Amino acid sequence: MFNKRYVINQHLELKKIDNYQINELYDFLNSLNNEHHLGFSKSEVDLVNLEEYIVLAKKRWTEKSSYFFVIYLDKQIFGLIKINVDKTNGQIKYLLQTYDPKIIEQLIDFFIRVAQSTNLKWLYLKVEQDNNQLDQILNSVCMYKLNLLELKEINIVRSNTKLIDNYWAKRV
């Protein structure tokens, strides 16, 4: 569904997570102190068992249930991005070294364009709290807040919870 490597521009690149990145990933995760994340936090990565975590991420890639990329900015790890796939819906989760609206916009816009060549019909993010800056970014890449009817249509939420306003999506 997704390629193992993407070059977004001369500074920004994505590579499939792999064992050869373990030392760089360990250093990156240990150095985080003011990170920006959405749906994916540093605590989800077990640094003690980082190699096993990478092996599991690669297994999910072959099963086509999750795609895990390392984000490089000027040849240095800047973050991680993961797309969890449920049928034809892809949920984007990311962890970045710092909050950088331009990079967030470039990444999401890029995945929207790439997803158009896959069998995904929707890309979505779950925003856990109101964030006007992030709302503006998501608007700029033509994502929009979903309402209950649309959520049921794409099977993101299977119950009538009040979290509905927190989903942003784009039909691809």
N, CA and C atoms as a LAMMPS dump frame, in Angstrom:
ITEM: TIMESTEP
0
ITEM: NUMBER OF ATOMS
516
ITEM: BOX BOUNDS ff ff ff
-5.0000000000000000e+02 5.0000000000000000e+02
-5.0000000000000000e+02 5.0000000000000000e+02
-5.0000000000000000e+02 5.0000000000000000e+02
ITEM: ATOMS id mol type element x y z
1 1 1 N 0.822 -1.191 0
2 1 2 C 0 0 0
3 1 3 C 0.872 1.264 0
4 2 1 N 1.859 1.33 0.89
5 2 2 C 2.767 2.477 0.938
6 2 3 C 4.176 2.03 0.587
7 3 1 N 4.961 2.954 0.042
8 3 2 C 6.363 2.67 -0.267
9 3 3 C 7.2 2.742 1.003
10 4 1 N 8.425 2.223 0.911
11 4 2 C 9.31 2.21 2.072
12 4 3 C 10.021 3.542 2.284
13 5 1 N 10.032 4.398 1.277
14 5 2 C 10.753 5.664 1.391
15 5 3 C 10.064 6.717 0.527
16 6 1 N 9.947 7.911 1.088
17 6 2 C 9.392 9.047 0.361
18 6 3 C 10.265 10.269 0.608
19 7 1 N 10.519 11.018 -0.443
20 7 2 C 11.194 12.302 -0.316
21 7 3 C 10.135 13.368 -0.587
22 8 1 N 9.809 14.135 0.445
23 8 2 C 8.767 15.15 0.314
24 8 3 C 9.339 16.419 -0.311
25 9 1 N 10.494 16.827 0.147
26 9 2 C 11.222 17.952 -0.44
27 9 3 C 12.703 17.775 -0.105
28 10 1 N 13.528 18.748 -0.422
29 10 2 C 14.971 18.57 -0.228
30 10 3 C 15.368 18.453 1.241
31 11 1 N 14.475 18.829 2.159
32 11 2 C 14.796 18.76 3.582
33 11 3 C 14.068 17.63 4.305
34 12 1 N 12.905 17.244 3.807
35 12 2 C 12.01 16.347 4.527
36 12 3 C 11.879 15.003 3.816
37 13 1 N 12.089 13.93 4.578
38 13 2 C 12.085 12.584 4.013
39 13 3 C 11.447 11.623 5.014
40 14 1 N 10.785 10.594 4.501
41 14 2 C 10.19 9.55 5.327
42 14 3 C 10.801 8.215 4.948
43 15 1 N 11.126 7.41 5.959
44 15 2 C 11.636 6.066 5.708
45 15 3 C 10.895 5.085 6.604
46 16 1 N 10.605 3.929 6.048
47 16 2 C 9.987 2.858 6.825
48 16 3 C 10.881 2.553 8.026
49 17 1 N 10.266 2.353 9.187
50 17 2 C 11.04 2.017 10.376
51 17 3 C 11.764 0.692 10.148
52 18 1 N 13.013 0.621 10.589
53 18 2 C 13.803 -0.59 10.381
54 18 3 C 14.864 -0.72 11.47
55 19 1 N 15.415 -1.924 11.595
56 19 2 C 16.383 -2.215 12.659
57 19 3 C 17.634 -1.352 12.593
58 20 1 N 18.089 -0.983 11.415
59 20 2 C 19.324 -0.206 11.31
60 20 3 C 19.177 1.186 11.941
61 21 1 N 17.951 1.615 12.221
62 21 2 C 17.709 2.935 12.805
63 21 3 C 17.687 2.913 14.329
64 22 1 N 17.904 1.75 14.932
65 22 2 C 17.673 1.595 16.369
66 22 3 C 18.476 2.575 17.222
67 23 1 N 19.752 2.767 16.928
68 23 2 C 20.567 3.675 17.744
69 23 3 C 20.09 5.117 17.617
70 24 1 N 19.816 5.531 16.387
71 24 2 C 19.309 6.891 16.162
72 24 3 C 17.957 7.1 16.844
73 25 1 N 17.08 6.087 16.749
74 25 2 C 15.76 6.185 17.377
75 25 3 C 15.876 6.267 18.891
76 26 1 N 16.758 5.46 19.447
77 26 2 C 16.964 5.474 20.895
78 26 3 C 17.425 6.865 21.345
79 27 1 N 18.4 7.422 20.645
80 27 2 C 18.901 8.761 20.979
81 27 3 C 17.807 9.815 20.81
82 28 1 N 17.053 9.71 19.72
83 28 2 C 15.972 10.665 19.461
84 28 3 C 14.934 10.625 20.582
85 29 1 N 14.467 9.426 20.928
86 29 2 C 13.425 9.294 21.946
87 29 3 C 13.922 9.738 23.318
88 30 1 N 15.184 9.466 23.624
89 30 2 C 15.749 9.897 24.905
90 30 3 C 15.913 11.409 24.99
91 31 1 N 16.126 12.049 23.86
92 31 2 C 16.374 13.494 23.862
93 31 3 C 15.095 14.327 23.869
94 32 1 N 13.943 13.698 23.666
95 32 2 C 12.685 14.454 23.619
96 32 3 C 12.352 15.057 24.98
97 33 1 N 12.02 16.341 24.979
98 33 2 C 11.543 16.951 26.217
99 33 3 C 10.446 17.98 25.968
100 34 1 N 10.302 18.456 24.76
101 34 2 C 9.247 19.415 24.438
102 34 3 C 8.545 18.978 23.154
103 35 1 N 8.277 17.674 23.059
104 35 2 C 7.745 17.117 21.82
105 35 3 C 6.295 17.515 21.585
106 36 1 N 5.879 17.395 20.34
107 36 2 C 4.491 17.622 19.945
108 36 3 C 3.98 16.298 19.388
109 37 1 N 2.862 15.819 19.901
110 37 2 C 2.351 14.536 19.413
111 37 3 C 0.841 14.577 19.261
112 38 1 N 0.368 13.709 18.39
113 38 2 C -1.062 13.569 18.164
114 38 3 C -1.357 12.083 17.996
115 39 1 N -1.951 11.482 19.008
116 39 2 C -2.331 10.079 18.949
117 39 3 C -1.198 9.108 19.19
118 40 1 N 0.002 9.615 19.357
119 40 2 C 1.167 8.746 19.505
120 40 3 C 2.173 9.464 20.39
121 41 1 N 2.485 8.894 21.541
122 41 2 C 3.395 9.579 22.456
123 41 3 C 4.644 8.745 22.72
124 42 1 N 5.619 9.413 23.288
125 42 2 C 6.902 8.781 23.608
126 42 3 C 6.704 7.572 24.528
127 43 1 N 5.736 7.651 25.427
128 43 2 C 5.51 6.571 26.392
129 43 3 C 5.036 5.277 25.731
130 44 1 N 4.553 5.359 24.494
131 44 2 C 4.102 4.152 23.795
132 44 3 C 5.257 3.309 23.273
133 45 1 N 6.435 3.911 23.206
134 45 2 C 7.599 3.195 22.698
135 45 3 C 8.423 2.731 23.886
136 46 1 N 8.573 1.434 24.022
137 46 2 C 9.348 0.853 25.11
138 46 3 C 10.827 0.901 24.734
139 47 1 N 11.573 1.826 25.355
140 47 2 C 12.982 1.986 25
141 47 3 C 13.81 0.759 25.349
142 48 1 N 13.415 0.043 26.409
143 48 2 C 14.156 -1.159 26.803
144 48 3 C 14.027 -2.232 25.728
145 49 1 N 12.85 -2.321 25.142
146 49 2 C 12.591 -3.334 24.119
147 49 3 C 12.37 -2.693 22.752
148 50 1 N 13.166 -1.689 22.432
149 50 2 C 12.997 -0.949 21.184
150 50 3 C 13.126 -1.857 19.965
151 51 1 N 14.052 -2.798 20.019
152 51 2 C 14.236 -3.704 18.879
153 51 3 C 12.98 -4.534 18.636
154 52 1 N 12.37 -5.038 19.709
155 52 2 C 11.131 -5.808 19.567
156 52 3 C 10.002 -4.926 19.027
157 53 1 N 9.975 -3.676 19.468
158 53 2 C 8.968 -2.727 18.993
159 53 3 C 9.101 -2.533 17.484
160 54 1 N 10.335 -2.408 17.018
161 54 2 C 10.587 -2.238 15.581
162 54 3 C 10.171 -3.486 14.815
163 55 1 N 10.498 -4.656 15.342
164 55 2 C 10.123 -5.921 14.693
165 55 3 C 8.6 -6.019 14.58
166 56 1 N 7.903 -5.653 15.645
167 56 2 C 6.436 -5.689 15.626
168 56 3 C 5.878 -4.688 14.608
169 57 1 N 6.48 -3.501 14.534
170 57 2 C 6.039 -2.496 13.555
171 57 3 C 6.239 -3.006 12.132
172 58 1 N 7.347 -3.693 11.884
173 58 2 C 7.603 -4.251 10.551
174 58 3 C 6.612 -5.366 10.231
175 59 1 N 6.253 -6.153 11.244
176 59 2 C 5.277 -7.229 11.038
177 59 3 C 3.914 -6.641 10.655
178 60 1 N 3.523 -5.575 11.346
179 60 2 C 2.242 -4.929 11.032
180 60 3 C 2.258 -4.341 9.627
181 61 1 N 3.436 -3.91 9.179
182 61 2 C 3.579 -3.378 7.819
183 61 3 C 3.265 -4.489 6.816
184 62 1 N 3.837 -5.682 7.026
185 62 2 C 3.593 -6.787 6.091
186 62 3 C 2.139 -7.251 6.144
187 63 1 N 1.507 -7.106 7.308
188 63 2 C 0.089 -7.456 7.437
189 63 3 C -0.819 -6.369 6.866
190 64 1 N -0.231 -5.229 6.506
191 64 2 C -0.948 -4.073 5.961
192 64 3 C -1.974 -3.51 6.938
193 65 1 N -1.642 -3.589 8.242
194 65 2 C -2.54 -3.032 9.25
195 65 3 C -2.006 -1.734 9.846
196 66 1 N -0.71 -1.487 9.683
197 66 2 C -0.105 -0.276 10.217
198 66 3 C 1.182 0.02 9.455
199 67 1 N 1.391 1.289 9.161
200 67 2 C 2.588 1.72 8.432
201 67 3 C 3.316 2.748 9.287
202 68 1 N 4.546 2.435 9.662
203 68 2 C 5.311 3.242 10.598
204 68 3 C 6.517 3.834 9.88
205 69 1 N 6.604 5.164 9.873
206 69 2 C 7.704 5.858 9.207
207 69 3 C 8.51 6.673 10.208
208 70 1 N 9.796 6.801 9.92
209 70 2 C 10.665 7.719 10.648
210 70 3 C 10.776 8.97 9.785
211 71 1 N 10.586 10.134 10.4
212 71 2 C 10.642 11.412 9.69
213 71 3 C 12.046 11.986 9.846
214 72 1 N 12.657 12.291 8.717
215 72 2 C 13.987 12.906 8.727
216 72 3 C 13.876 14.337 8.231
217 73 1 N 14.457 15.255 8.983
218 73 2 C 14.552 16.652 8.583
219 73 3 C 16.037 16.975 8.479
220 74 1 N 16.486 17.288 7.276
221 74 2 C 17.909 17.536 7.018
222 74 3 C 18.78 16.392 7.547
223 75 1 N 18.375 15.175 7.214
224 75 2 C 19.118 13.938 7.512
225 75 3 C 19.156 13.56 8.998
226 76 1 N 18.412 14.272 9.849
227 76 2 C 18.326 13.962 11.276
228 76 3 C 16.895 13.541 11.596
229 77 1 N 16.736 12.581 12.513
230 77 2 C 15.386 12.162 12.891
231 77 3 C 14.667 13.336 13.55
232 78 1 N 13.492 13.644 13.005
233 78 2 C 12.678 14.732 13.53
234 78 3 C 11.401 14.204 14.179
235 79 1 N 11.014 12.971 13.84
236 79 2 C 9.793 12.438 14.41
237 79 3 C 9.422 11.085 13.847
238 80 1 N 8.255 10.64 14.264
239 80 2 C 7.701 9.358 13.834
240 80 3 C 6.272 9.605 13.372
241 81 1 N 5.867 8.869 12.367
242 81 2 C 4.481 8.969 11.905
243 81 3 C 3.977 7.562 11.608
244 82 1 N 2.738 7.324 11.992
245 82 2 C 2.17 5.989 11.88
246 82 3 C 0.781 6.123 11.274
247 83 1 N 0.457 5.233 10.368
248 83 2 C -0.89 5.193 9.802
249 83 3 C -1.468 3.819 10.107
250 84 1 N -2.483 3.801 10.956
251 84 2 C -3.181 2.56 11.271
252 84 3 C -4.324 2.405 10.286
253 85 1 N -4.415 1.24 9.674
254 85 2 C -5.412 1.013 8.634
255 85 3 C -6.488 0.059 9.142
256 86 1 N -7.742 0.496 8.993
257 86 2 C -8.899 -0.329 9.313
258 86 3 C -9.773 -0.349 8.062
259 87 1 N -9.72 -1.441 7.336
260 87 2 C -10.418 -1.585 6.055
261 87 3 C -9.95 -0.509 5.084
262 88 1 N -10.772 0.503 4.836
263 88 2 C -10.379 1.553 3.886
264 88 3 C -10.197 2.904 4.572
265 89 1 N -9.98 2.882 5.886
266 89 2 C -9.769 4.106 6.652
267 89 3 C -8.367 4.095 7.244
268 90 1 N -7.674 5.204 7.128
269 90 2 C -6.331 5.3 7.686
270 90 3 C -6.25 6.387 8.73
271 91 1 N -5.854 6.014 9.951
272 91 2 C -5.707 7.001 11.021
273 91 3 C -4.249 7.427 11.125
274 92 1 N -4.008 8.732 11.028
275 92 2 C -2.653 9.274 11.127
276 92 3 C -2.358 9.605 12.585
277 93 1 N -1.203 9.128 13.066
278 93 2 C -0.706 9.465 14.4
279 93 3 C 0.743 9.898 14.23
280 94 1 N 1.163 10.877 15.014
281 94 2 C 2.547 11.311 14.864
282 94 3 C 3.15 11.787 16.177
283 95 1 N 4.471 11.812 16.198
284 95 2 C 5.268 12.316 17.307
285 95 3 C 6.399 13.119 16.69
286 96 1 N 6.456 14.421 17.004
287 96 2 C 7.471 15.293 16.423
288 96 3 C 8.345 15.885 17.517
289 97 1 N 9.567 16.183 17.159
290 97 2 C 10.519 16.761 18.102
291 97 3 C 9.991 18.072 18.687
292 98 1 N 9.406 18.911 17.851
293 98 2 C 8.82 20.175 18.296
294 98 3 C 7.588 20.468 17.445
295 99 1 N 6.795 21.421 17.901
296 99 2 C 5.621 21.83 17.136
297 99 3 C 6.084 22.702 15.98
298 100 1 N 5.873 22.233 14.773
299 100 2 C 6.255 22.985 13.582
300 100 3 C 5.101 22.906 12.588
301 101 1 N 4.272 23.959 12.513
302 101 2 C 3.08 23.911 11.659
303 101 3 C 3.375 23.598 10.2
304 102 1 N 4.472 24.126 9.667
305 102 2 C 4.792 23.876 8.254
306 102 3 C 5.055 22.396 8.009
307 103 1 N 5.787 21.759 8.902
308 103 2 C 6.094 20.335 8.718
309 103 3 C 4.839 19.493 8.889
310 104 1 N 4.02 19.812 9.884
311 104 2 C 2.768 19.067 10.08
312 104 3 C 1.909 19.169 8.825
313 105 1 N 1.782 20.366 8.298
314 105 2 C 0.986 20.574 7.087
315 105 3 C 1.562 19.794 5.911
316 106 1 N 2.871 19.826 5.73
317 106 2 C 3.503 19.1 4.622
318 106 3 C 3.291 17.597 4.754
319 107 1 N 3.423 17.063 5.97
320 107 2 C 3.258 15.62 6.181
321 107 3 C 1.831 15.172 5.887
322 108 1 N 0.86 15.868 6.455
323 108 2 C -0.534 15.46 6.26
324 108 3 C -0.95 15.632 4.805
325 109 1 N -0.583 16.755 4.211
326 109 2 C -0.893 16.986 2.8
327 109 3 C -0.257 15.908 1.928
328 110 1 N 0.971 15.544 2.24
329 110 2 C 1.665 14.506 1.484
330 110 3 C 0.924 13.173 1.584
331 111 1 N 0.529 12.776 2.8
332 111 2 C -0.165 11.498 2.948
333 111 3 C -1.537 11.506 2.285
334 112 1 N -2.195 12.642 2.247
335 112 2 C -3.469 12.726 1.521
336 112 3 C -3.225 12.43 0.043
337 113 1 N -2.191 13.037 -0.524
338 113 2 C -1.885 12.81 -1.944
339 113 3 C -1.466 11.361 -2.194
340 114 1 N -0.655 10.788 -1.307
341 114 2 C -0.204 9.404 -1.483
342 114 3 C -1.379 8.438 -1.338
343 115 1 N -2.27 8.717 -0.388
344 115 2 C -3.4 7.816 -0.144
345 115 3 C -4.332 7.731 -1.341
346 116 1 N -4.309 8.726 -2.201
347 116 2 C -5.164 8.686 -3.387
348 116 3 C -4.759 7.563 -4.338
349 117 1 N -3.548 7.054 -4.201
350 117 2 C -3.104 5.95 -5.059
351 117 3 C -3.197 4.603 -4.339
352 118 1 N -3.824 4.581 -3.163
353 118 2 C -3.992 3.335 -2.411
354 118 3 C -5.471 2.976 -2.398
355 119 1 N -5.812 1.946 -1.625
356 119 2 C -7.231 1.592 -1.523
357 119 3 C -7.913 2.275 -0.338
358 120 1 N -7.235 3.251 0.279
359 120 2 C -7.861 3.997 1.367
360 120 3 C -8.895 4.965 0.799
361 121 1 N -10.011 5.08 1.499
362 121 2 C -11.044 6.035 1.096
363 121 3 C -11.046 7.261 1.997
364 122 1 N -10.575 7.087 3.235
365 122 2 C -10.536 8.187 4.196
366 122 3 C -9.204 8.194 4.928
367 123 1 N -8.7 9.391 5.227
368 123 2 C -7.612 9.583 6.177
369 123 3 C -8.181 10.425 7.305
370 124 1 N -7.837 10.094 8.537
371 124 2 C -8.381 10.877 9.637
372 124 3 C -7.395 10.977 10.789
373 125 1 N -7.629 11.973 11.641
374 125 2 C -6.854 12.194 12.849
375 125 3 C -7.831 12.354 13.997
376 126 1 N -7.435 11.918 15.155
377 126 2 C -8.232 12.153 16.355
378 126 3 C -7.511 13.223 17.166
379 127 1 N -8.119 14.396 17.247
380 127 2 C -7.542 15.511 17.995
381 127 3 C -8.183 15.505 19.373
382 128 1 N -7.374 15.286 20.403
383 128 2 C -7.922 15.039 21.732
384 128 3 C -8.359 16.294 22.476
385 129 1 N -7.939 17.453 22.032
386 129 2 C -8.376 18.693 22.676
387 129 3 C -8.419 19.799 21.635
388 130 1 N -9.149 20.857 21.958
389 130 2 C -9.222 21.982 21.023
390 130 3 C -7.85 22.6 20.848
391 131 1 N -7.484 22.811 19.619
392 131 2 C -6.189 23.403 19.304
393 131 3 C -6.391 24.237 18.044
394 132 1 N -6.543 25.532 18.214
395 132 2 C -6.84 26.401 17.074
396 132 3 C -5.759 26.359 16.014
397 133 1 N -4.491 26.282 16.439
398 133 2 C -3.403 26.221 15.46
399 133 3 C -3.519 24.963 14.616
400 134 1 N -3.757 23.824 15.273
401 134 2 C -3.88 22.566 14.543
402 134 3 C -5.131 22.575 13.672
403 135 1 N -6.229 23.164 14.183
404 135 2 C -7.448 23.283 13.375
405 135 3 C -7.164 24.03 12.077
406 136 1 N -6.39 25.1 12.154
407 136 2 C -6.049 25.875 10.956
408 136 3 C -5.222 25.045 9.982
409 137 1 N -4.29 24.27 10.511
410 137 2 C -3.469 23.405 9.649
411 137 3 C -4.355 22.392 8.942
412 138 1 N -5.239 21.74 9.694
413 138 2 C -6.103 20.717 9.111
414 138 3 C -7.052 21.321 8.081
415 139 1 N -7.527 22.52 8.332
416 139 2 C -8.347 23.221 7.333
417 139 3 C -7.549 23.508 6.075
418 140 1 N -6.296 23.88 6.238
419 140 2 C -5.481 24.241 5.072
420 140 3 C -5.206 23.041 4.168
421 141 1 N -5.235 21.822 4.722
422 141 2 C -5.038 20.628 3.891
423 141 3 C -6.382 19.983 3.541
424 142 1 N -7.46 20.77 3.713
425 142 2 C -8.819 20.358 3.322
426 142 3 C -9.365 19.205 4.144
427 143 1 N -8.93 19.069 5.384
428 143 2 C -9.576 18.109 6.277
429 143 3 C -10.695 18.867 6.98
430 144 1 N -11.675 18.155 7.474
431 144 2 C -12.776 18.819 8.144
432 144 3 C -13.256 17.978 9.305
433 145 1 N -13.904 18.658 10.271
434 145 2 C -14.446 17.953 11.429
435 145 3 C -15.619 17.101 10.99
436 146 1 N -15.65 15.908 11.512
437 146 2 C -16.733 14.99 11.158
438 146 3 C -17.889 15.12 12.121
439 147 1 N -19.077 14.857 11.624
440 147 2 C -20.223 14.78 12.514
441 147 3 C -20.609 13.312 12.675
442 148 1 N -21.562 13.056 13.534
443 148 2 C -21.929 11.69 13.888
444 148 3 C -22.305 10.85 12.672
445 149 1 N -23.085 11.39 11.761
446 149 2 C -23.531 10.64 10.587
447 149 3 C -22.342 10.162 9.758
448 150 1 N -21.401 11.067 9.505
449 150 2 C -20.239 10.697 8.7
450 150 3 C -19.356 9.696 9.429
451 151 1 N -19.258 9.838 10.753
452 151 2 C -18.454 8.889 11.516
453 151 3 C -19.017 7.483 11.384
454 152 1 N -20.33 7.369 11.476
455 152 2 C -20.932 6.045 11.325
456 152 3 C -20.706 5.518 9.916
457 153 1 N -20.768 6.418 8.957
458 153 2 C -20.598 6.024 7.56
459 153 3 C -19.23 5.392 7.326
460 154 1 N -18.197 5.937 7.943
461 154 2 C -16.863 5.394 7.694
462 154 3 C -16.384 4.483 8.824
463 155 1 N -17.276 4.181 9.754
464 155 2 C -16.987 3.202 10.803
465 155 3 C -15.777 3.54 11.665
466 156 1 N -15.554 4.82 11.937
467 156 2 C -14.452 5.169 12.833
468 156 3 C -14.886 4.941 14.272
469 157 1 N -16.059 5.439 14.614
470 157 2 C -16.566 5.276 15.97
471 157 3 C -17.763 4.343 15.901
472 158 1 N -17.745 3.325 16.726
473 158 2 C -18.813 2.327 16.679
474 158 3 C -19.831 2.506 17.806
475 159 1 N -19.669 3.549 18.588
476 159 2 C -20.634 3.825 19.653
477 159 3 C -20.97 5.312 19.637
478 160 1 N -22.037 5.656 20.303
479 160 2 C -22.463 7.06 20.328
480 160 3 C -21.779 7.799 21.47
481 161 1 N -20.51 8.081 21.32
482 161 2 C -19.784 8.81 22.358
483 161 3 C -19.765 10.291 22.031
484 162 1 N -19.295 11.07 22.971
485 162 2 C -19.218 12.519 22.78
486 162 3 C -17.875 12.946 22.192
487 163 1 N -17.046 12.011 21.767
488 163 2 C -15.743 12.336 21.202
489 163 3 C -15.83 12.726 19.732
490 164 1 N -17.025 12.74 19.193
491 164 2 C -17.207 12.886 17.761
492 164 3 C -16.605 14.176 17.211
493 165 1 N -16.716 15.272 17.925
494 165 2 C -16.198 16.544 17.434
495 165 3 C -14.684 16.545 17.273
496 166 1 N -14.017 15.566 17.823
497 166 2 C -12.563 15.559 17.829
498 166 3 C -11.941 14.837 16.647
499 167 1 N -12.741 14.394 15.692
500 167 2 C -12.19 13.709 14.523
501 167 3 C -12.164 14.643 13.322
502 168 1 N -11.044 14.65 12.642
503 168 2 C -10.896 15.399 11.396
504 168 3 C -10.595 14.391 10.303
505 169 1 N -11.187 14.56 9.137
506 169 2 C -10.983 13.565 8.087
507 169 3 C -10.974 14.198 6.705
508 170 1 N -10.494 13.411 5.772
509 170 2 C -10.446 13.817 4.362
510 170 3 C -10.736 12.59 3.523
511 171 1 N -11.701 12.716 2.628
512 171 2 C -11.945 11.64 1.666
513 171 3 C -10.838 11.724 0.628
514 172 1 N -10.204 10.594 0.343
515 172 2 C -9.063 10.613 -0.588
516 172 3 C -9.386 9.921 -1.896
